[in-house]
């Protein structure tokens, strides 16, 4: 596969944002004897990055009519092929109970009133059948909220009933209060690894993790916490669209690559983390466990990151922990550095709810963003006070997370902001399926065992070592195709393949000839020659079949390689 000499994907940001002052030193690359400027290099990288998902879409079309006539095996999607049923049954059952509560208030034809708080707890008890599995769960869930979380039963049920019916605007717009308590308990149980942060964490439910990231960048920019020319560090490899969020809005940020490598087991080396000690680096953005490498940061790295924050106390850290539950004893960066960290989480992968678009932003009540707001120049403070004065009488006291909420609706529509209340209830139901299970959640255990079985089947079939390290989420894996080729036919063949086929050629052939769709590794800033394989959306036997078809394609290539070598040998 042809080697490309170009900077990693962060030059892309520079090109998009029209940054003229980038990294220090000469930035150029040689290709075909010509010197390529950084701008040209960035544009070339832009073409590669934007094409990553288009490439996969094209491969899906090729795979439909593949030459072998095989059924299509699409391991390019991160969407899981499972769902959680308990939360869905509970949601619909509680919705039915709440509708009947509305009919008790007023009922005429298809018109009903609103749920009443007085006596709703007793009516709930009367309506639930403990012999019914779904009702029994709802009884346990409400008991947990009352006895463990300390919520008032009638207030809780009134909030949930109004919310699931959706007959009121979200109020407060950031998060319904009982639901915020439930979400905080879930986050503490699944992500904090023993740290007690639930009582000091604020939550803003959002339309998935991607929307959360967009809202955060918008608010950081609008509130002058990130300004054009500021440096933002990103842990790579990383999910491609996240690299594009700042550039799409022309935030004008200069990117710093903080990379991990397979040699470090996809952890971040101390020398890379040292880049964050520079106070000119304003923010650090990561996915943990990572995508596509699917590895969590080690405890050693979290400790190093704490030391980094001591040297750069103004550092804002954004962490997306959507895959955290797939790592046993996972510990989020937020639990190690709550003051500096903005946590993003999505229920999409674990519970099979990508179409629901349900995620959240969590921040500590004592956080770096609020301090930095208080230290802004008076001119900036005056500007922001004028901006937010239409939604609060004391704009100077408005917390950063509440500004995120306001900015998500362009401030003027703040009174209608916030995630839909039925969606908030569904998030609460998913959270409670975990919380009522105490320490051992059978659903999370089953999800982890499912991806582990698929990962093991794939690696064994590819004749590659299985990585059972504690940090490996095994939701995705990166496979070095050239390494597989060398293992099967030797280094000379791998060298020939590298020169005769690009990564795109290989992926197109795999789809068009063998009906297999994988993701383009360099599109995530992963090493050249790699492909990302999702372990989420096919069954274990399908991954064995993928390995077999990949070997078939390599066999075809090897036949071509031998044919090309024969004339030279005869001469």
Secondary structure as a PSIPRED ss2 file (coil, helix, strand):
# PSIPRED VFORMAT (PSIPRED V4.0)

   1 X C   1.000  0.000  0.000
   2 X C   1.000  0.000  0.000
   3 X C   1.000  0.000  0.000
   4 X C   1.000  0.000  0.000
   5 X C   1.000  0.000  0.000
   6 X C   1.000  0.000  0.000
   7 X C   1.000  0.000  0.000
   8 X C   1.000  0.000  0.000
   9 X C   1.000  0.000  0.000
  10 X H   0.000  1.000  0.000
  11 X H   0.000  1.000  0.000
  12 X H   0.000  1.000  0.000
  13 X H   0.000  1.000  0.000
  14 X H   0.000  1.000  0.000
  15 X H   0.000  1.000  0.000
  16 X H   0.000  1.000  0.000
  17 X H   0.000  1.000  0.000
  18 X C   1.000  0.000  0.000
  19 X C   1.000  0.000  0.000
  20 X C   1.000  0.000  0.000
  21 X C   1.000  0.000  0.000
  22 X C   1.000  0.000  0.000
  23 X C   1.000  0.000  0.000
  24 X C   1.000  0.000  0.000
  25 X C   1.000  0.000  0.000
  26 X C   1.000  0.000  0.000
  27 X C   1.000  0.000  0.000
  28 X E   0.000  0.000  1.000
  29 X E   0.000  0.000  1.000
  30 X E   0.000  0.000  1.000
  31 X E   0.000  0.000  1.000
  32 X C   1.000  0.000  0.000
  33 X C   1.000  0.000  0.000
  34 X E   0.000  0.000  1.000
  35 X E   0.000  0.000  1.000
  36 X E   0.000  0.000  1.000
  37 X E   0.000  0.000  1.000
  38 X H   0.000  1.000  0.000
  39 X H   0.000  1.000  0.000
  40 X H   0.000  1.000  0.000
  41 X H   0.000  1.000  0.000
  42 X H   0.000  1.000  0.000
  43 X H   0.000  1.000  0.000
  44 X H   0.000  1.000  0.000
  45 X H   0.000  1.000  0.000
  46 X H   0.000  1.000  0.000
  47 X H   0.000  1.000  0.000
  48 X H   0.000  1.000  0.000
  49 X H   0.000  1.000  0.000
  50 X H   0.000  1.000  0.000
  51 X H   0.000  1.000  0.000
  52 X H   0.000  1.000  0.000
  53 X H   0.000  1.000  0.000
  54 X H   0.000  1.000  0.000
  55 X H   0.000  1.000  0.000
  56 X H   0.000  1.000  0.000
  57 X H   0.000  1.000  0.000
  58 X H   0.000  1.000  0.000
  59 X H   0.000  1.000  0.000
  60 X H   0.000  1.000  0.000
  61 X H   0.000  1.000  0.000
  62 X H   0.000  1.000  0.000
  63 X H   0.000  1.000  0.000
  64 X H   0.000  1.000  0.000
  65 X C   1.000  0.000  0.000
  66 X C   1.000  0.000  0.000
  67 X C   1.000  0.000  0.000
  68 X C   1.000  0.000  0.000
  69 X C   1.000  0.000  0.000
  70 X C   1.000  0.000  0.000
  71 X C   1.000  0.000  0.000
  72 X C   1.000  0.000  0.000
  73 X E   0.000  0.000  1.000
  74 X E   0.000  0.000  1.000
  75 X C   1.000  0.000  0.000
  76 X C   1.000  0.000  0.000
  77 X C   1.000  0.000  0.000
  78 X C   1.000  0.000  0.000
  79 X C   1.000  0.000  0.000
  80 X C   1.000  0.000  0.000
  81 X C   1.000  0.000  0.000
  82 X C   1.000  0.000  0.000
  83 X C   1.000  0.000  0.000
  84 X C   1.000  0.000  0.000
  85 X H   0.000  1.000  0.000
  86 X H   0.000  1.000  0.000
  87 X H   0.000  1.000  0.000
  88 X H   0.000  1.000  0.000
  89 X H   0.000  1.000  0.000
  90 X H   0.000  1.000  0.000
  91 X H   0.000  1.000  0.000
  92 X H   0.000  1.000  0.000
  93 X H   0.000  1.000  0.000
  94 X H   0.000  1.000  0.000
  95 X H   0.000  1.000  0.000
  96 X H   0.000  1.000  0.000
  97 X H   0.000  1.000  0.000
  98 X H   0.000  1.000  0.000
  99 X H   0.000  1.000  0.000
 100 X H   0.000  1.000  0.000
 101 X H   0.000  1.000  0.000
 102 X H   0.000  1.000  0.000
 103 X H   0.000  1.000  0.000
 104 X H   0.000  1.000  0.000
 105 X H   0.000  1.000  0.000
 106 X C   1.000  0.000  0.000
 107 X E   0.000  0.000  1.000
 108 X E   0.000  0.000  1.000
 109 X C   1.000  0.000  0.000
 110 X C   1.000  0.000  0.000
 111 X E   0.000  0.000  1.000
 112 X E   0.000  0.000  1.000
 113 X C   1.000  0.000  0.000
 114 X C   1.000  0.000  0.000
 115 X C   1.000  0.000  0.000
 116 X C   1.000  0.000  0.000
 117 X C   1.000  0.000  0.000
 118 X C   1.000  0.000  0.000
 119 X C   1.000  0.000  0.000
 120 X H   0.000  1.000  0.000
 121 X H   0.000  1.000  0.000
 122 X H   0.000  1.000  0.000
 123 X H   0.000  1.000  0.000
 124 X H   0.000  1.000  0.000
 125 X H   0.000  1.000  0.000
 126 X H   0.000  1.000  0.000
 127 X H   0.000  1.000  0.000
 128 X C   1.000  0.000  0.000
 129 X C   1.000  0.000  0.000
 130 X C   1.000  0.000  0.000
 131 X C   1.000  0.000  0.000
 132 X C   1.000  0.000  0.000
 133 X H   0.000  1.000  0.000
 134 X H   0.000  1.000  0.000
 135 X H   0.000  1.000  0.000
 136 X H   0.000  1.000  0.000
 137 X H   0.000  1.000  0.000
 138 X H   0.000  1.000  0.000
 139 X H   0.000  1.000  0.000
 140 X H   0.000  1.000  0.000
 141 X H   0.000  1.000  0.000
 142 X H   0.000  1.000  0.000
 143 X H   0.000  1.000  0.000
 144 X H   0.000  1.000  0.000
 145 X H   0.000  1.000  0.000
 146 X H   0.000  1.000  0.000
 147 X H   0.000  1.000  0.000
 148 X C   1.000  0.000  0.000
 149 X C   1.000  0.000  0.000
 150 X C   1.000  0.000  0.000
 151 X C   1.000  0.000  0.000
 152 X C   1.000  0.000  0.000
 153 X H   0.000  1.000  0.000
 154 X H   0.000  1.000  0.000
 155 X H   0.000  1.000  0.000
 156 X H   0.000  1.000  0.000
 157 X H   0.000  1.000  0.000
 158 X H   0.000  1.000  0.000
 159 X H   0.000  1.000  0.000
 160 X H   0.000  1.000  0.000
 161 X H   0.000  1.000  0.000
 162 X H   0.000  1.000  0.000
 163 X H   0.000  1.000  0.000
 164 X H   0.000  1.000  0.000
 165 X H   0.000  1.000  0.000
 166 X C   1.000  0.000  0.000
 167 X C   1.000  0.000  0.000
 168 X C   1.000  0.000  0.000
 169 X C   1.000  0.000  0.000
 170 X C   1.000  0.000  0.000
 171 X C   1.000  0.000  0.000
 172 X C   1.000  0.000  0.000
 173 X C   1.000  0.000  0.000
 174 X C   1.000  0.000  0.000
 175 X C   1.000  0.000  0.000
 176 X C   1.000  0.000  0.000
 177 X H   0.000  1.000  0.000
 178 X H   0.000  1.000  0.000
 179 X H   0.000  1.000  0.000
 180 X H   0.000  1.000  0.000
 181 X H   0.000  1.000  0.000
 182 X H   0.000  1.000  0.000
 183 X H   0.000  1.000  0.000
 184 X H   0.000  1.000  0.000
 185 X H   0.000  1.000  0.000
 186 X H   0.000  1.000  0.000
 187 X H   0.000  1.000  0.000
 188 X H   0.000  1.000  0.000
 189 X H   0.000  1.000  0.000
 190 X H   0.000  1.000  0.000
 191 X H   0.000  1.000  0.000
 192 X C   1.000  0.000  0.000
 193 X C   1.000  0.000  0.000
 194 X C   1.000  0.000  0.000
 195 X C   1.000  0.000  0.000
 196 X C   1.000  0.000  0.000
 197 X C   1.000  0.000  0.000
 198 X H   0.000  1.000  0.000
 199 X H   0.000  1.000  0.000
 200 X H   0.000  1.000  0.000
 201 X E   0.000  0.000  1.000
 202 X E   0.000  0.000  1.000
 203 X E   0.000  0.000  1.000
 204 X E   0.000  0.000  1.000
 205 X E   0.000  0.000  1.000
 206 X E   0.000  0.000  1.000
 207 X C   1.000  0.000  0.000
 208 X H   0.000  1.000  0.000
 209 X H   0.000  1.000  0.000
 210 X H   0.000  1.000  0.000
 211 X H   0.000  1.000  0.000
 212 X H   0.000  1.000  0.000
 213 X H   0.000  1.000  0.000
 214 X H   0.000  1.000  0.000
 215 X H   0.000  1.000  0.000
 216 X H   0.000  1.000  0.000
 217 X H   0.000  1.000  0.000
 218 X H   0.000  1.000  0.000
 219 X H   0.000  1.000  0.000
 220 X H   0.000  1.000  0.000
 221 X H   0.000  1.000  0.000
 222 X H   0.000  1.000  0.000
 223 X C   1.000  0.000  0.000
 224 X C   1.000  0.000  0.000
 225 X C   1.000  0.000  0.000
 226 X C   1.000  0.000  0.000
 227 X C   1.000  0.000  0.000
 228 X C   1.000  0.000  0.000
 229 X C   1.000  0.000  0.000
 230 X C   1.000  0.000  0.000
 231 X E   0.000  0.000  1.000
 232 X E   0.000  0.000  1.000
 233 X E   0.000  0.000  1.000
 234 X E   0.000  0.000  1.000
 235 X E   0.000  0.000  1.000
 236 X E   0.000  0.000  1.000
 237 X C   1.000  0.000  0.000
 238 X C   1.000  0.000  0.000
 239 X C   1.000  0.000  0.000
 240 X H   0.000  1.000  0.000
 241 X H   0.000  1.000  0.000
 242 X H   0.000  1.000  0.000
 243 X H   0.000  1.000  0.000
 244 X H   0.000  1.000  0.000
 245 X H   0.000  1.000  0.000
 246 X H   0.000  1.000  0.000
 247 X H   0.000  1.000  0.000
 248 X H   0.000  1.000  0.000
 249 X C   1.000  0.000  0.000
 250 X C   1.000  0.000  0.000
 251 X C   1.000  0.000  0.000
 252 X C   1.000  0.000  0.000
 253 X C   1.000  0.000  0.000
 254 X E   0.000  0.000  1.000
 255 X E   0.000  0.000  1.000
 256 X E   0.000  0.000  1.000
 257 X E   0.000  0.000  1.000
 258 X E   0.000  0.000  1.000
 259 X E   0.000  0.000  1.000
 260 X E   0.000  0.000  1.000
 261 X C   1.000  0.000  0.000
 262 X H   0.000  1.000  0.000
 263 X H   0.000  1.000  0.000
 264 X H   0.000  1.000  0.000
 265 X C   1.000  0.000  0.000
 266 X C   1.000  0.000  0.000
 267 X C   1.000  0.000  0.000
 268 X E   0.000  0.000  1.000
 269 X C   1.000  0.000  0.000
 270 X H   0.000  1.000  0.000
 271 X H   0.000  1.000  0.000
 272 X H   0.000  1.000  0.000
 273 X H   0.000  1.000  0.000
 274 X H   0.000  1.000  0.000
 275 X H   0.000  1.000  0.000
 276 X H   0.000  1.000  0.000
 277 X H   0.000  1.000  0.000
 278 X C   1.000  0.000  0.000
 279 X C   1.000  0.000  0.000
 280 X C   1.000  0.000  0.000
 281 X E   0.000  0.000  1.000
 282 X E   0.000  0.000  1.000
 283 X E   0.000  0.000  1.000
 284 X E   0.000  0.000  1.000
 285 X E   0.000  0.000  1.000
 286 X E   0.000  0.000  1.000
 287 X E   0.000  0.000  1.000
 288 X C   1.000  0.000  0.000
 289 X C   1.000  0.000  0.000
 290 X C   1.000  0.000  0.000
 291 X C   1.000  0.000  0.000
 292 X C   1.000  0.000  0.000
 293 X C   1.000  0.000  0.000
 294 X C   1.000  0.000  0.000
 295 X E   0.000  0.000  1.000
 296 X C   1.000  0.000  0.000
 297 X C   1.000  0.000  0.000
 298 X C   1.000  0.000  0.000
 299 X H   0.000  1.000  0.000
 300 X H   0.000  1.000  0.000
 301 X H   0.000  1.000  0.000
 302 X H   0.000  1.000  0.000
 303 X H   0.000  1.000  0.000
 304 X H   0.000  1.000  0.000
 305 X H   0.000  1.000  0.000
 306 X H   0.000  1.000  0.000
 307 X H   0.000  1.000  0.000
 308 X H   0.000  1.000  0.000
 309 X H   0.000  1.000  0.000
 310 X H   0.000  1.000  0.000
 311 X H   0.000  1.000  0.000
 312 X C   1.000  0.000  0.000
 313 X C   1.000  0.000  0.000
 314 X C   1.000  0.000  0.000
 315 X C   1.000  0.000  0.000
 316 X E   0.000  0.000  1.000
 317 X E   0.000  0.000  1.000
 318 X E   0.000  0.000  1.000
 319 X E   0.000  0.000  1.000
 320 X E   0.000  0.000  1.000
 321 X C   1.000  0.000  0.000
 322 X C   1.000  0.000  0.000
 323 X C   1.000  0.000  0.000
 324 X H   0.000  1.000  0.000
 325 X H   0.000  1.000  0.000
 326 X H   0.000  1.000  0.000
 327 X C   1.000  0.000  0.000
 328 X C   1.000  0.000  0.000
 329 X C   1.000  0.000  0.000
 330 X C   1.000  0.000  0.000
 331 X C   1.000  0.000  0.000
 332 X C   1.000  0.000  0.000
 333 X H   0.000  1.000  0.000
 334 X H   0.000  1.000  0.000
 335 X H   0.000  1.000  0.000
 336 X H   0.000  1.000  0.000
 337 X C   1.000  0.000  0.000
 338 X C   1.000  0.000  0.000
 339 X C   1.000  0.000  0.000
 340 X C   1.000  0.000  0.000
 341 X E   0.000  0.000  1.000
 342 X E   0.000  0.000  1.000
 343 X E   0.000  0.000  1.000
 344 X E   0.000  0.000  1.000
 345 X E   0.000  0.000  1.000
 346 X E   0.000  0.000  1.000
 347 X C   1.000  0.000  0.000
 348 X H   0.000  1.000  0.000
 349 X H   0.000  1.000  0.000
 350 X H   0.000  1.000  0.000
 351 X H   0.000  1.000  0.000
 352 X C   1.000  0.000  0.000
 353 X C   1.000  0.000  0.000
 354 X C   1.000  0.000  0.000
 355 X C   1.000  0.000  0.000
 356 X C   1.000  0.000  0.000
 357 X C   1.000  0.000  0.000
 358 X C   1.000  0.000  0.000
 359 X E   0.000  0.000  1.000
 360 X E   0.000  0.000  1.000
 361 X E   0.000  0.000  1.000
 362 X E   0.000  0.000  1.000
 363 X E   0.000  0.000  1.000
 364 X E   0.000  0.000  1.000
 365 X C   1.000  0.000  0.000
 366 X C   1.000  0.000  0.000
 367 X C   1.000  0.000  0.000
 368 X H   0.000  1.000  0.000
 369 X H   0.000  1.000  0.000
 370 X H   0.000  1.000  0.000
 371 X H   0.000  1.000  0.000
 372 X H   0.000  1.000  0.000
 373 X H   0.000  1.000  0.000
 374 X H   0.000  1.000  0.000
 375 X C   1.000  0.000  0.000
 376 X C   1.000  0.000  0.000
 377 X C   1.000  0.000  0.000
 378 X H   0.000  1.000  0.000
 379 X H   0.000  1.000  0.000
 380 X H   0.000  1.000  0.000
 381 X H   0.000  1.000  0.000
 382 X H   0.000  1.000  0.000
 383 X H   0.000  1.000  0.000
 384 X H   0.000  1.000  0.000
 385 X H   0.000  1.000  0.000
 386 X H   0.000  1.000  0.000
 387 X H   0.000  1.000  0.000
 388 X H   0.000  1.000  0.000
 389 X C   1.000  0.000  0.000
 390 X C   1.000  0.000  0.000
 391 X C   1.000  0.000  0.000
 392 X C   1.000  0.000  0.000
 393 X C   1.000  0.000  0.000
 394 X C   1.000  0.000  0.000
 395 X H   0.000  1.000  0.000
 396 X H   0.000  1.000  0.000
 397 X H   0.000  1.000  0.000
 398 X C   1.000  0.000  0.000
 399 X C   1.000  0.000  0.000
 400 X H   0.000  1.000  0.000
 401 X H   0.000  1.000  0.000
 402 X H   0.000  1.000  0.000
 403 X H   0.000  1.000  0.000
 404 X H   0.000  1.000  0.000
 405 X H   0.000  1.000  0.000
 406 X H   0.000  1.000  0.000
 407 X H   0.000  1.000  0.000
 408 X C   1.000  0.000  0.000
 409 X C   1.000  0.000  0.000
 410 X C   1.000  0.000  0.000
 411 X C   1.000  0.000  0.000
 412 X C   1.000  0.000  0.000
 413 X C   1.000  0.000  0.000
 414 X H   0.000  1.000  0.000
 415 X H   0.000  1.000  0.000
 416 X H   0.000  1.000  0.000
 417 X C   1.000  0.000  0.000
 418 X C   1.000  0.000  0.000
 419 X C   1.000  0.000  0.000
 420 X C   1.000  0.000  0.000
 421 X H   0.000  1.000  0.000
 422 X H   0.000  1.000  0.000
 423 X H   0.000  1.000  0.000
 424 X H   0.000  1.000  0.000
 425 X H   0.000  1.000  0.000
 426 X H   0.000  1.000  0.000
 427 X H   0.000  1.000  0.000
 428 X H   0.000  1.000  0.000
 429 X H   0.000  1.000  0.000
 430 X H   0.000  1.000  0.000
 431 X H   0.000  1.000  0.000
 432 X H   0.000  1.000  0.000
 433 X H   0.000  1.000  0.000
 434 X H   0.000  1.000  0.000
 435 X H   0.000  1.000  0.000
 436 X C   1.000  0.000  0.000
 437 X C   1.000  0.000  0.000
 438 X C   1.000  0.000  0.000
 439 X C   1.000  0.000  0.000
 440 X C   1.000  0.000  0.000
 441 X C   1.000  0.000  0.000
 442 X H   0.000  1.000  0.000
 443 X H   0.000  1.000  0.000
 444 X H   0.000  1.000  0.000
 445 X H   0.000  1.000  0.000
 446 X H   0.000  1.000  0.000
 447 X H   0.000  1.000  0.000
 448 X H   0.000  1.000  0.000
 449 X H   0.000  1.000  0.000
 450 X H   0.000  1.000  0.000
 451 X H   0.000  1.000  0.000
 452 X H   0.000  1.000  0.000
 453 X H   0.000  1.000  0.000
 454 X H   0.000  1.000  0.000
 455 X H   0.000  1.000  0.000
 456 X H   0.000  1.000  0.000
 457 X H   0.000  1.000  0.000
 458 X H   0.000  1.000  0.000
 459 X H   0.000  1.000  0.000
 460 X H   0.000  1.000  0.000
 461 X H   0.000  1.000  0.000
 462 X C   1.000  0.000  0.000
 463 X C   1.000  0.000  0.000
 464 X C   1.000  0.000  0.000
 465 X C   1.000  0.000  0.000
 466 X C   1.000  0.000  0.000
 467 X C   1.000  0.000  0.000
 468 X C   1.000  0.000  0.000
 469 X C   1.000  0.000  0.000
 470 X C   1.000  0.000  0.000
 471 X C   1.000  0.000  0.000
 472 X E   0.000  0.000  1.000
 473 X C   1.000  0.000  0.000
 474 X C   1.000  0.000  0.000
 475 X C   1.000  0.000  0.000
 476 X E   0.000  0.000  1.000
 477 X E   0.000  0.000  1.000
 478 X E   0.000  0.000  1.000
 479 X E   0.000  0.000  1.000
 480 X E   0.000  0.000  1.000
 481 X H   0.000  1.000  0.000
 482 X H   0.000  1.000  0.000
 483 X H   0.000  1.000  0.000
 484 X H   0.000  1.000  0.000
 485 X H   0.000  1.000  0.000
 486 X H   0.000  1.000  0.000
 487 X H   0.000  1.000  0.000
 488 X H   0.000  1.000  0.000
 489 X H   0.000  1.000  0.000
 490 X C   1.000  0.000  0.000
 491 X H   0.000  1.000  0.000
 492 X H   0.000  1.000  0.000
 493 X H   0.000  1.000  0.000
 494 X H   0.000  1.000  0.000
 495 X H   0.000  1.000  0.000
 496 X H   0.000  1.000  0.000
 497 X H   0.000  1.000  0.000
 498 X H   0.000  1.000  0.000
 499 X H   0.000  1.000  0.000
 500 X H   0.000  1.000  0.000
 501 X C   1.000  0.000  0.000
 502 X C   1.000  0.000  0.000
 503 X H   0.000  1.000  0.000
 504 X H   0.000  1.000  0.000
 505 X H   0.000  1.000  0.000
 506 X H   0.000  1.000  0.000
 507 X H   0.000  1.000  0.000
 508 X H   0.000  1.000  0.000
 509 X H   0.000  1.000  0.000
 510 X H   0.000  1.000  0.000
 511 X H   0.000  1.000  0.000
 512 X H   0.000  1.000  0.000
 513 X H   0.000  1.000  0.000
 514 X H   0.000  1.000  0.000
 515 X C   1.000  0.000  0.000
 516 X E   0.000  0.000  1.000
 517 X E   0.000  0.000  1.000
 518 X C   1.000  0.000  0.000
 519 X E   0.000  0.000  1.000
 520 X E   0.000  0.000  1.000
 521 X H   0.000  1.000  0.000
 522 X H   0.000  1.000  0.000
 523 X H   0.000  1.000  0.000
 524 X H   0.000  1.000  0.000
 525 X C   1.000  0.000  0.000
 526 X C   1.000  0.000  0.000
 527 X C   1.000  0.000  0.000
 528 X C   1.000  0.000  0.000
 529 X C   1.000  0.000  0.000
 530 X E   0.000  0.000  1.000
 531 X E   0.000  0.000  1.000
 532 X E   0.000  0.000  1.000
 533 X E   0.000  0.000  1.000
 534 X E   0.000  0.000  1.000
 535 X C   1.000  0.000  0.000
 536 X C   1.000  0.000  0.000
 537 X C   1.000  0.000  0.000
 538 X C   1.000  0.000  0.000
 539 X C   1.000  0.000  0.000
 540 X H   0.000  1.000  0.000
 541 X H   0.000  1.000  0.000
 542 X H   0.000  1.000  0.000
 543 X H   0.000  1.000  0.000
 544 X H   0.000  1.000  0.000
 545 X H   0.000  1.000  0.000
 546 X H   0.000  1.000  0.000
 547 X H   0.000  1.000  0.000
 548 X H   0.000  1.000  0.000
 549 X H   0.000  1.000  0.000
 550 X H   0.000  1.000  0.000
 551 X H   0.000  1.000  0.000
 552 X H   0.000  1.000  0.000
 553 X H   0.000  1.000  0.000
 554 X H   0.000  1.000  0.000
 555 X H   0.000  1.000  0.000
 556 X H   0.000  1.000  0.000
 557 X H   0.000  1.000  0.000
 558 X H   0.000  1.000  0.000
 559 X H   0.000  1.000  0.000
 560 X H   0.000  1.000  0.000
 561 X H   0.000  1.000  0.000
 562 X H   0.000  1.000  0.000
 563 X H   0.000  1.000  0.000
 564 X H   0.000  1.000  0.000
 565 X H   0.000  1.000  0.000
 566 X H   0.000  1.000  0.000
 567 X H   0.000  1.000  0.000
 568 X H   0.000  1.000  0.000
 569 X H   0.000  1.000  0.000
 570 X H   0.000  1.000  0.000
 571 X C   1.000  0.000  0.000
